[in-house]
Amino acid sequence: KKPLSSERASMDYVRRYTTIPVPRVYHPHLKWLVMDHVDGEMLYECWNKQNAFMKFRIACTLRLYLKQLRTLKGANVGALGSGQVSGILFQDHQFGPFDSTRRFKRFCEYLSVIGWEMRVNMCDITPTPPPPRVPVDWTPIFTHGDLNPSNILLDKQGVLWVVDWAYAGFYPPWMDSLVMRHFNEDVLCDSVSPSWTRYRHFIAGDVATDCGDFWDCIYPAIHRF
């Protein structure tokens, strides 16, 4: 595949500092990403074939993977090397780099207010509801950024591999859970299994309602920037 600039670095970083099975990358001088072939199936294809115990085992394994990633803290937000902020929740746009987490937070707060104003004006809500509260914890931790069943592979030996680290980087600790919610409720809503959806909080942790509302105002406003 043709990688984003930070994808090789992210895969090497995860292989070095965690035990998460990630394909090994070869020939870094090439413009294409050449890596191990994983002999298995996407979780998106095989989740419903698993019995209840295996589904629980998979969920526990992914929970432990994210626990490992969350021990990796960064000094600032963004992708390795470039420091740019991008991903599914940013509608694939790139922003930054930001010279501090505080500036990234202020950027998100501004987007949230713009999105909130758009929603209020479009729906003509009376009385006008207050803007969503700003999340408290913005500590940058290493985040996959695109954790959905099509990026998780179950091989023939029952090992779970995590692929597609294109949007990985240091982001607030609630980012992976919001990405999973976005896929479960918006992108894959017609095809993802309800049992997979129910495991989201167990795998990625709870996200406060205020945090979800905050990002729901950001998402429709990003295209304006």
N, C-alpha and C positions, 0 to 999 in steps of 0.2 A: 504494500500500500504506500501511498505518498503521505508521509507524516507531516504534522505541524512541527515547527522548529524545536519545541521543547519535548516532544514525545519520546525520543530516544533517551534523553536525559532523565525523564520521569521514570521510564521503565528500569533504567540502570539504578536509579536512586532507590526504587522500591525493592529491587532484587538485593541491593546492598544492605539495606537497613531493616528489612522485614523477612518473614518466611513465606510471604504470599507467593504462590506459583504464578510467575509471569514469564511469557516466552522470552528466550534469550535473543538478543539482537546481533546480527552479523553485518560485516562490511559497512561500517559507519560512514565511509567515504562516498557511498552511493546516495543519490537523491531519493531512492526508494527505500522503504523500510523492509529489510529482509530479516525474518525471524523464524523461530521454531514453528513447525506445524503441530497443532494439538489434535490428537486423534480422539475426537469426542463430538458432543452435540451442544448447541447453545441451550441454555436453561429455558429460553423462550420456547424451544421446540420440545423439550423433554420433561418439563416440570410436571405436567399432568400425568406422566407415565410413572411417577414416583409414588411409593406408598407414604402413609402419614409419617412413619418414622424417618424415612429418607428425607422428606421435606423438612422436618424439624432439624435433622442433622445438617442439611445444607444451610438452613437459616442460622444455626449455631456457628457454623464455619465462617459464614460471611460476617456475622457479628464480631467474631474474633479478628477477622481481617481488618475491619474498620477500627477495632480497638488498637491494633498495631499502628495503623496509619495515624491515628489521633495522638500517638505519643511523639510524632515527628512535628515539631513546632518550628515555624519560620519567624524571621524578624519582620517580614512584611508580606502583603498579599501578592498573588500573581503566580505565573508560571515560572518554572526554573529557567534561569538564564535571562529571558526577556523581561520578566516581571509584569507582563501584560495580563490583564484580566479578560477572560472570555469563557464561553461555554454555553450549554443549553439554556440556562436561565437568563443569559445575556443575548439570546437570539443569535448566537454565533458571531456577534460583533466583538471587536477588541477595543479595550480601553486601557488607559495608563501608558506606562507604569506609574503607580502612585508612590510618592516618596515616603509615605507613612500609612499605617493602618487607619489613623485618624482621618486622613484625607479621603481614603476609600470609603469610610463610613459616611463622611459628609456628602460624597458623591451619591451614595445610595439613598441617603436621606432626601437629597434634592430630587432624585428620580421618583422616590415614593410620593413626595408632595405633588409633583407634576401628574403622576398617574392617578392620585386621589382626586385632584381637581378635574381631570378628564372624566373620571367615573361619576363624580357629583354632577357635573354639567350635562353629561349624556343622559343620566337617569333622572335629572331634575328632582333630587331627593330633598324633601322638606320634613322636619328640620334637618339642616346640614349636619351629618355625622362628623365627629372629630377625626382627624387623620390618624392612621394606625400608629401604635406605639413603636418605638425603635427597639430592636433586640438589644439585650444587655451584653452578651458575650461575643466579642469580635476577634478573639484570639486566633491568629492564623495557624491552622493545622493542615497537614497534607491531606488532600482530598482527591478522590478519583474523578469526580465531576461529571460522570456519565454512567452511573451504576444502574443498569437496567438488565433484564434477563437476556438480552441479545449480546451483552458484553461479558457474560459469565459462561464459561464452558465446563461441562462435566465430562471428564475423559473416561476411557474404558476401565480404568482402575478405581473410579469413584473420586478422583481428585478434582477439586474446583480450581479452575484457572480464571484469572481476571485479565481481560484484554482491553484494547482501545483506551490508552492513557492520553489521548490527544488533548483533553481538557483538564488534565490533572494539574495541581498546583496547591499553593497555600491559600486557604479560604477559611471563613468563619466555620465553627464546628457544626452548624446546623445545615450547611450547604448540601451534603450528600442526601440527607433526609428530604430536603425540598426537591432535589432532582428526582429522587425516587417517586415522590408524590406527583410531580409533574408528568412523569411517564405513566404512572398507574392511572391517573385521573384524566389526563388529556391526550397524550400521544398513543398509548396502548389501551385506552379505556374499553374498546370493543373486543379486545382479544386477550388481554392479560387475565390470568386466573384470579378469582376472588381470594383464593387461599394465599397466593403470592402477595396480594395487596395487604392482607391482614398481617403479614409478617414484617411490613415496612418498619413499624415502630420498634419491633424487637431487634431487627438488624441494624438500623441506623439511628435509633433513639427517637424520643418524642421531640416534637417541635411545638412550642407554645402557639396558641391561636394567634396571638399578637404578631408573632414572627411570620406566620403564614400570610396574615393579612397585609403585613408590611411588604412582603415580596410580591403579593398579588397586585399591589399598586405599582411596583417597579416594572414588572414584566411588560405591560402594554405601553409603557412610556419610553422604553429603551430605543425603539426605532427612530425616535425624534433626535437622537444624539449620535 
